[in-house]
Amino acid sequence: MKLELILVKDYFFIMLCLLIKVIGVLIGVAFLTMLERKLLGYIQDRKGPNKVGYLGIIQPFSDAVKLLVKENIKLIKINKLIYFLSPMIGFYMSMMLLIGLPLKENLFSMNLFLFYMMSCLSLGVYVVSMSGWSSNSNYSILGGVRSIAQSLSYEVSMFLIFFIMFMYVESFNIIDFLMYQENFLMFFFVNFMVMSMLFISMVAELNRMPFDFIEGESELVSGFNVEYMSGAFTLIFLGEYMMILIMGMIYSIMFFGYDFSSFKNFFMVLIFSILIILIRGCYPRMRYDNLMYLCWFYFLGVVMLNLFLIFILKYYFFMYF
């Protein structure tokens, strides 16, 4: 009986910690949208939202309420089941990746976290393609087809970069990256080129400017989500911005070794998010063929060369030292 009570207490605190983590990230997403609108406003020589609350601080919550109470128009040509499931699955996959990140309480420390992370990232392309196909709109289908080619292309180089990081640490556990960089040099100083390529690959994976071809307003109105509205669009929006914060956390610990619960990690995630917003405000959309050439002709070759060199150096080190 006593053992059962202890187990119930443990499960209760695990669920409470997960709930706090989810609520914290959702609030972070709300203020990330606020930060983006403010920064883009100053880039375009205007003020961002500053009317709702003090300096517009309640604006994200009023936007969320406005989105959720919008009318949900009944569309005739959609494939209903997949149409409604796609935003939920996309939001769920972002949440799954978030739950896998170990914080101070070390809820879920996975020995194969890198594989788990790559699996969650790979499933993102199915969500976009399913939502584009199920909408039965020309713009949506074009956005879905573009997402398949773009995501698959950049996932190849991005996953190879993760394997380069594995060659440094020889572990798929994200906590080992933290412990390794506490005792040795940060990977930021070891391989700056790979760090830069991973940042660009993450921007492409997040479908942000200048790689937002699946949502190209000038070509596809709103891309794969053009037929979505109200709560379904809110889920897509939350999933996309949540992935920015999660990618920032992973990027911070891989190259700087900052703990997930530290202020340094928070600062690095903030810099990562600001850089992505500044790129959106400063750079035009690339041509689609240039995006593919950049990945297959440049990134992939440099990443494969890095992987080969690290393999040779580690083999030489173990053989002779």
DRENDO-1510 file (C-alpha; in Angstrom, 1 decimal, always signed):
<recs>
REC; n; res; u; v; w
REC; 1; MET; +0.0; +0.0; +0.0 .
REC; 2; LYS; +2.8; +2.4; +0.9 .
REC; 3; LEU; +4.6; +1.6; -2.4 .
REC; 4; GLU; +1.5; +2.3; -4.4 .
REC; 5; LEU; +1.1; +5.7; -2.7 .
REC; 6; ILE; +4.7; +6.6; -3.5 .
REC; 7; LEU; +4.1; +5.6; -7.1 .
REC; 8; VAL; +0.9; +7.7; -7.3 .
REC; 9; LYS; +2.8; +10.6; -5.8 .
REC; 10; ASP; +5.6; +10.3; -8.3 .
REC; 11; TYR; +3.2; +10.1; -11.3 .
REC; 12; PHE; +1.3; +13.1; -9.9 .
REC; 13; PHE; +4.5; +15.2; -9.7 .
REC; 14; ILE; +5.7; +14.0; -13.2 .
REC; 15; MET; +2.4; +15.1; -14.7 .
REC; 16; LEU; +2.5; +18.4; -12.8 .
REC; 17; CYS; +6.1; +19.1; -14.0 .
REC; 18; LEU; +5.0; +18.3; -17.6 .
REC; 19; LEU; +2.0; +20.6; -17.3 .
REC; 20; ILE; +4.2; +23.4; -16.0 .
REC; 21; LYS; +6.6; +22.9; -18.9 .
REC; 22; VAL; +3.9; +22.9; -21.5 .
REC; 23; ILE; +2.2; +26.0; -20.0 .
REC; 24; GLY; +5.6; +27.8; -19.8 .
REC; 25; VAL; +6.4; +27.1; -23.4 .
REC; 26; LEU; +2.9; +28.2; -24.6 .
REC; 27; ILE; +3.4; +31.5; -22.7 .
REC; 28; GLY; +6.9; +31.8; -24.3 .
REC; 29; VAL; +5.3; +31.3; -27.7 .
REC; 30; ALA; +2.8; +34.1; -27.0 .
REC; 31; PHE; +5.6; +36.5; -26.2 .
REC; 32; LEU; +7.8; +35.3; -29.1 .
REC; 33; THR; +5.0; +36.4; -31.5 .
REC; 34; MET; +4.9; +39.8; -29.6 .
REC; 35; LEU; +8.7; +40.1; -30.0 .
REC; 36; GLU; +8.5; +39.3; -33.7 .
REC; 37; ARG; +5.8; +41.9; -34.4 .
REC; 38; LYS; +7.7; +44.5; -32.4 .
REC; 39; LEU; +11.1; +43.8; -34.1 .
REC; 40; LEU; +9.5; +43.7; -37.6 .
REC; 41; GLY; +7.8; +47.0; -36.8 .
REC; 42; TYR; +11.0; +48.8; -35.9 .
REC; 43; ILE; +12.7; +47.3; -39.0 .
REC; 44; GLN; +10.0; +48.8; -41.1 .
REC; 45; ASP; +10.2; +52.2; -39.2 .
REC; 46; ARG; +6.9; +51.9; -37.4 .
REC; 47; LYS; +5.8; +50.9; -34.0 .
REC; 48; GLY; +4.5; +47.3; -33.3 .
REC; 49; PRO; +1.4; +46.5; -31.3 .
REC; 50; ASN; +1.2; +49.0; -28.4 .
REC; 51; LYS; -2.4; +49.6; -27.6 .
REC; 52; VAL; -3.7; +46.5; -25.7 .
REC; 53; GLY; -2.4; +46.7; -22.2 .
REC; 54; TYR; +0.8; +48.4; -21.2 .
REC; 55; LEU; +2.9; +48.8; -24.4 .
REC; 56; GLY; +0.8; +46.1; -26.0 .
REC; 57; ILE; +1.9; +43.4; -23.5 .
REC; 58; ILE; -1.5; +41.6; -23.6 .
REC; 59; GLN; -1.7; +41.7; -27.4 .
REC; 60; PRO; -0.7; +38.0; -27.9 .
REC; 61; PHE; -3.5; +36.8; -25.6 .
REC; 62; SER; -6.1; +39.0; -27.3 .
REC; 63; ASP; -4.9; +37.6; -30.7 .
REC; 64; ALA; -5.3; +34.0; -29.4 .
REC; 65; VAL; -8.9; +34.7; -28.1 .
REC; 66; LYS; -9.7; +36.4; -31.5 .
REC; 67; LEU; -8.4; +33.4; -33.4 .
REC; 68; LEU; -10.3; +30.8; -31.3 .
REC; 69; VAL; -13.7; +32.6; -31.5 .
REC; 70; LYS; -13.5; +33.1; -35.3 .
REC; 71; GLU; -16.2; +31.4; -37.4 .
REC; 72; ASN; -15.2; +28.0; -38.7 .
REC; 73; ILE; -16.6; +27.9; -42.2 .
REC; 74; LYS; -17.8; +24.5; -43.5 .
REC; 75; LEU; -15.7; +23.6; -46.6 .
REC; 76; ILE; -17.2; +21.2; -49.1 .
REC; 77; LYS; -14.2; +19.7; -50.9 .
REC; 78; ILE; -11.9; +18.9; -48.0 .
REC; 79; ASN; -11.1; +15.4; -46.8 .
REC; 80; LYS; -12.5; +16.0; -43.3 .
REC; 81; LEU; -10.7; +13.4; -41.2 .
REC; 82; ILE; -7.2; +14.2; -42.4 .
REC; 83; TYR; -8.0; +17.9; -42.6 .
REC; 84; PHE; -8.9; +18.1; -38.9 .
REC; 85; LEU; -6.3; +15.7; -37.7 .
REC; 86; SER; -3.2; +17.3; -39.4 .
REC; 87; PRO; -3.0; +20.4; -37.1 .
REC; 88; MET; -3.5; +18.3; -34.0 .
REC; 89; ILE; -0.8; +15.9; -35.1 .
REC; 90; GLY; +1.6; +18.8; -35.9 .
REC; 91; PHE; +1.0; +20.4; -32.5 .
REC; 92; TYR; +1.3; +16.9; -30.8 .
REC; 93; MET; +4.7; +16.3; -32.5 .
REC; 94; SER; +6.1; +19.6; -31.2 .
REC; 95; MET; +4.8; +18.7; -27.7 .
REC; 96; MET; +6.5; +15.3; -27.9 .
REC; 97; LEU; +9.8; +16.8; -28.8 .
REC; 98; LEU; +9.4; +19.3; -26.0 .
REC; 99; ILE; +8.6; +16.6; -23.4 .
REC; 100; GLY; +11.8; +14.7; -24.4 .
REC; 101; LEU; +14.0; +17.6; -23.4 .
REC; 102; PRO; +15.5; +16.9; -20.0 .
REC; 103; LEU; +15.4; +19.8; -17.5 .
REC; 104; LYS; +16.8; +20.1; -14.0 .
REC; 105; GLU; +14.3; +17.5; -12.7 .
REC; 106; ASN; +15.6; +15.1; -15.4 .
REC; 107; LEU; +12.1; +13.7; -16.1 .
REC; 108; PHE; +12.9; +11.8; -19.3 .
REC; 109; SER; +16.6; +11.4; -20.0 .
REC; 110; MET; +16.9; +9.3; -23.1 .
REC; 111; ASN; +20.1; +7.5; -24.1 .
REC; 112; LEU; +19.0; +7.8; -27.7 .
REC; 113; PHE; +17.7; +11.3; -27.6 .
REC; 114; LEU; +19.2; +12.3; -31.0 .
REC; 115; PHE; +17.4; +9.5; -32.7 .
REC; 116; TYR; +14.2; +10.4; -31.0 .
REC; 117; MET; +14.7; +14.1; -32.0 .
REC; 118; MET; +15.3; +13.1; -35.6 .
REC; 119; SER; +12.2; +10.9; -35.7 .
REC; 120; CYS; +10.0; +13.8; -34.4 .
REC; 121; LEU; +11.5; +16.2; -36.9 .
REC; 122; SER; +11.1; +13.8; -39.8 .
REC; 123; LEU; +7.4; +13.4; -39.1 .
REC; 124; GLY; +6.8; +17.2; -39.5 .
REC; 125; VAL; +6.9; +16.9; -43.3 .
REC; 126; TYR; +3.9; +14.4; -43.2 .
REC; 127; VAL; +1.8; +17.0; -41.3 .
REC; 128; VAL; +2.4; +19.7; -43.9 .
REC; 129; SER; +1.8; +17.4; -46.8 .
REC; 130; MET; -1.3; +15.8; -45.3 .
REC; 131; SER; -2.8; +19.2; -44.5 .
REC; 132; GLY; -2.0; +20.5; -48.0 .
REC; 133; TRP; -3.5; +17.4; -49.7 .
REC; 134; SER; -6.6; +17.2; -47.5 .
REC; 135; SER; -7.5; +20.8; -48.2 .
REC; 136; ASN; -8.1; +20.0; -52.0 .
REC; 137; SER; -6.9; +23.5; -53.0 .
REC; 138; ASN; -4.3; +24.1; -55.7 .
REC; 139; TYR; -2.3; +26.5; -53.5 .
REC; 140; SER; -2.4; +24.0; -50.5 .
REC; 141; ILE; -1.2; +21.1; -52.7 .
REC; 142; LEU; +1.6; +23.1; -54.2 .
REC; 143; GLY; +2.7; +24.2; -50.6 .
REC; 144; GLY; +2.6; +20.5; -49.5 .
REC; 145; VAL; +4.7; +19.3; -52.5 .
REC; 146; ARG; +7.3; +22.1; -51.9 .
REC; 147; SER; +7.5; +21.1; -48.2 .
REC; 148; ILE; +8.3; +17.5; -49.0 .
REC; 149; ALA; +11.2; +18.4; -51.3 .
REC; 150; GLN; +12.5; +21.2; -49.0 .
REC; 151; SER; +12.3; +19.3; -45.7 .
REC; 152; LEU; +13.7; +16.1; -47.1 .
REC; 153; SER; +16.6; +17.9; -48.7 .
REC; 154; TYR; +17.6; +19.9; -45.6 .
REC; 155; GLU; +17.0; +17.0; -43.2 .
REC; 156; VAL; +19.7; +15.0; -44.9 .
REC; 157; SER; +22.4; +17.6; -44.2 .
REC; 158; MET; +21.0; +18.5; -40.8 .
REC; 159; PHE; +20.9; +14.9; -39.6 .
REC; 160; LEU; +24.5; +14.4; -40.9 .
REC; 161; ILE; +25.5; +17.4; -38.7 .
REC; 162; PHE; +23.9; +15.7; -35.8 .
REC; 163; PHE; +26.1; +12.6; -36.5 .
REC; 164; ILE; +29.2; +14.9; -36.6 .
REC; 165; MET; +28.2; +16.0; -33.1 .
REC; 166; PHE; +27.8; +12.4; -32.1 .
REC; 167; MET; +31.4; +11.7; -33.4 .
REC; 168; TYR; +32.6; +14.4; -30.9 .
REC; 169; VAL; +30.8; +13.1; -27.9 .
REC; 170; GLU; +30.2; +9.4; -28.9 .
REC; 171; SER; +26.8; +9.5; -27.3 .
REC; 172; PHE; +23.2; +10.1; -28.4 .
REC; 173; ASN; +22.2; +11.4; -25.0 .
REC; 174; ILE; +21.8; +15.2; -25.0 .
REC; 175; ILE; +23.0; +15.4; -21.3 .
REC; 176; ASP; +26.4; +14.0; -22.4 .
REC; 177; PHE; +26.8; +17.1; -24.6 .
REC; 178; LEU; +26.4; +19.3; -21.5 .
REC; 179; MET; +28.8; +17.2; -19.4 .
REC; 180; TYR; +31.4; +17.1; -22.3 .
REC; 181; GLN; +31.4; +20.8; -22.8 .
REC; 182; GLU; +31.7; +21.5; -19.0 .
REC; 183; ASN; +35.0; +19.7; -18.9 .
REC; 184; PHE; +36.4; +20.5; -22.4 .
REC; 185; LEU; +36.1; +23.3; -25.0 .
REC; 186; MET; +32.7; +24.4; -26.3 .
REC; 187; PHE; +31.9; +23.1; -29.8 .
REC; 188; PHE; +31.3; +26.7; -30.9 .
REC; 189; PHE; +35.1; +27.1; -31.0 .
REC; 190; VAL; +35.8; +23.6; -32.4 .
REC; 191; ASN; +33.7; +23.7; -35.6 .
REC; 192; PHE; +32.2; +27.1; -36.4 .
REC; 193; MET; +31.4; +26.1; -40.0 .
REC; 194; VAL; +29.2; +23.2; -39.0 .
REC; 195; MET; +27.5; +25.4; -36.4 .
REC; 196; SER; +26.7; +28.0; -39.2 .
REC; 197; MET; +25.4; +25.3; -41.5 .
REC; 198; LEU; +23.2; +23.8; -38.8 .
REC; 199; PHE; +21.7; +27.2; -38.1 .
REC; 200; ILE; +20.8; +27.7; -41.8 .
REC; 201; SER; +19.4; +24.1; -42.0 .
REC; 202; MET; +17.3; +24.8; -38.9 .
REC; 203; VAL; +15.9; +27.9; -40.6 .
REC; 204; ALA; +15.0; +25.9; -43.6 .
REC; 205; GLU; +13.5; +23.1; -41.4 .
REC; 206; LEU; +11.4; +25.7; -39.6 .
REC; 207; ASN; +10.2; +27.1; -43.0 .
REC; 208; ARG; +11.2; +30.6; -42.1 .
REC; 209; MET; +12.4; +33.4; -44.3 .
REC; 210; PRO; +14.2; +33.2; -46.7 .
REC; 211; PHE; +13.1; +29.6; -47.1 .
REC; 212; ASP; +9.4; +29.9; -46.5 .
REC; 213; PHE; +8.4; +28.5; -49.8 .
REC; 214; ILE; +5.5; +26.5; -48.4 .
REC; 215; GLU; +3.8; +29.7; -47.2 .
REC; 216; GLY; +5.0; +32.0; -50.0 .
REC; 217; GLU; +2.3; +34.8; -49.8 .
REC; 218; SER; +3.3; +36.3; -53.1 .
REC; 219; GLU; +2.9; +32.9; -54.9 .
REC; 220; LEU; +0.6; +30.6; -52.9 .
REC; 221; VAL; -1.6; +33.1; -50.9 .
REC; 222; SER; -0.8; +31.3; -47.6 .
REC; 223; GLY; +0.5; +27.9; -48.8 .
REC; 224; PHE; -0.5; +24.7; -47.2 .
REC; 225; ASN; -2.6; +26.4; -44.5 .
REC; 226; VAL; -4.7; +28.6; -46.8 .
REC; 227; GLU; -7.9; +26.7; -46.0 .
REC; 228; TYR; -7.4; +26.6; -42.2 .
REC; 229; MET; -9.1; +29.0; -39.8 .
REC; 230; SER; -10.0; +29.4; -36.2 .
REC; 231; GLY; -8.7; +26.7; -33.8 .
REC; 232; ALA; -7.1; +24.6; -36.5 .
REC; 233; PHE; -4.9; +27.5; -37.7 .
REC; 234; THR; -4.1; +28.3; -34.0 .
REC; 235; LEU; -2.7; +24.8; -33.6 .
REC; 236; ILE; -0.5; +25.1; -36.7 .
REC; 237; PHE; +0.7; +28.5; -35.6 .
REC; 238; LEU; +1.5; +27.3; -32.1 .
REC; 239; GLY; +3.3; +24.2; -33.4 .
REC; 240; GLU; +5.5; +26.3; -35.7 .
REC; 241; TYR; +6.6; +28.9; -33.1 .
REC; 242; MET; +7.1; +26.2; -30.5 .
REC; 243; MET; +9.5; +24.5; -32.8 .
REC; 244; ILE; +11.6; +27.8; -32.9 .
REC; 245; LEU; +12.0; +27.7; -29.2 .
REC; 246; ILE; +12.8; +23.9; -29.1 .
REC; 247; MET; +15.4; +24.3; -31.9 .
REC; 248; GLY; +17.0; +27.2; -30.0 .
REC; 249; MET; +17.3; +25.0; -26.9 .
REC; 250; ILE; +18.9; +22.1; -28.8 .
REC; 251; TYR; +21.2; +24.5; -30.7 .
REC; 252; SER; +22.3; +26.1; -27.4 .
REC; 253; ILE; +23.2; +22.9; -25.7 .
REC; 254; MET; +24.9; +21.3; -28.7 .
REC; 255; PHE; +27.4; +24.1; -29.4 .
REC; 256; PHE; +27.6; +26.1; -26.1 .
REC; 257; GLY; +26.9; +23.4; -23.5 .
REC; 258; TYR; +24.4; +25.6; -21.5 .
REC; 259; ASP; +22.0; +23.7; -19.3 .
REC; 260; PHE; +18.3; +23.8; -20.2 .
REC; 261; SER; +17.3; +25.4; -16.9 .
REC; 262; SER; +20.1; +28.0; -16.9 .
REC; 263; PHE; +19.8; +31.7; -17.7 .
REC; 264; LYS; +22.6; +31.3; -20.3 .
REC; 265; ASN; +20.4; +28.9; -22.2 .
REC; 266; PHE; +17.5; +31.3; -22.0 .
REC; 267; PHE; +19.7; +34.1; -23.4 .
REC; 268; MET; +21.0; +31.9; -26.3 .
REC; 269; VAL; +17.4; +30.9; -27.2 .
REC; 270; LEU; +16.5; +34.6; -27.2 .
REC; 271; ILE; +19.4; +35.4; -29.5 .
REC; 272; PHE; +18.5; +32.4; -31.8 .
REC; 273; SER; +14.9; +33.7; -32.0 .
REC; 274; ILE; +15.9; +37.3; -32.6 .
REC; 275; LEU; +18.3; +36.2; -35.5 .
REC; 276; ILE; +15.5; +34.2; -37.1 .
REC; 277; ILE; +13.2; +37.3; -36.9 .
REC; 278; LEU; +15.9; +39.7; -38.2 .
REC; 279; ILE; +16.5; +37.4; -41.2 .
REC; 280; ARG; +12.8; +37.5; -41.9 .
REC; 281; GLY; +12.8; +41.3; -41.8 .
REC; 282; CYS; +16.0; +41.8; -43.8 .
REC; 283; TYR; +16.2; +39.2; -46.6 .
REC; 284; PRO; +14.0; +38.5; -49.5 .
REC; 285; ARG; +12.7; +35.0; -50.4 .
REC; 286; MET; +15.2; +32.9; -52.3 .
REC; 287; ARG; +14.5; +31.3; -55.7 .
REC; 288; TYR; +13.4; +27.7; -55.2 .
REC; 289; ASP; +16.1; +26.1; -57.4 .
REC; 290; ASN; +18.7; +28.1; -55.5 .
REC; 291; LEU; +17.5; +26.6; -52.3 .
REC; 292; MET; +17.9; +23.1; -53.7 .
REC; 293; TYR; +21.3; +23.8; -55.2 .
REC; 294; LEU; +22.5; +25.3; -51.8 .
REC; 295; CYS; +21.6; +22.0; -50.1 .
REC; 296; TRP; +22.7; +19.3; -52.5 .
REC; 297; PHE; +25.7; +21.0; -54.1 .
REC; 298; TYR; +27.2; +22.9; -51.2 .
REC; 299; PHE; +25.9; +21.9; -47.8 .
REC; 300; LEU; +25.9; +18.1; -48.4 .
REC; 301; GLY; +29.5; +18.1; -49.8 .
REC; 302; VAL; +30.9; +20.2; -46.9 .
REC; 303; VAL; +29.1; +18.1; -44.3 .
REC; 304; MET; +30.3; +14.8; -45.7 .
REC; 305; LEU; +33.8; +16.2; -45.9 .
REC; 306; ASN; +33.6; +17.2; -42.2 .
REC; 307; LEU; +32.3; +13.8; -41.2 .
REC; 308; PHE; +35.1; +12.0; -43.1 .
REC; 309; LEU; +37.8; +14.2; -41.6 .
REC; 310; ILE; +36.5; +13.7; -38.0 .
REC; 311; PHE; +36.3; +10.0; -38.6 .
REC; 312; ILE; +39.9; +9.9; -39.9 .
REC; 313; LEU; +41.2; +12.1; -37.0 .
REC; 314; LYS; +39.4; +10.0; -34.3 .
REC; 315; TYR; +40.7; +6.8; -35.9 .
REC; 316; TYR; +44.3; +8.2; -36.0 .
REC; 317; PHE; +44.0; +9.4; -32.4 .
REC; 318; PHE; +42.9; +6.0; -31.1 .
REC; 319; MET; +45.4; +4.1; -33.1 .
REC; 320; TYR; +48.5; +6.1; -32.1 .
REC; 321; PHE; +47.6; +7.6; -28.8 .
</recs>
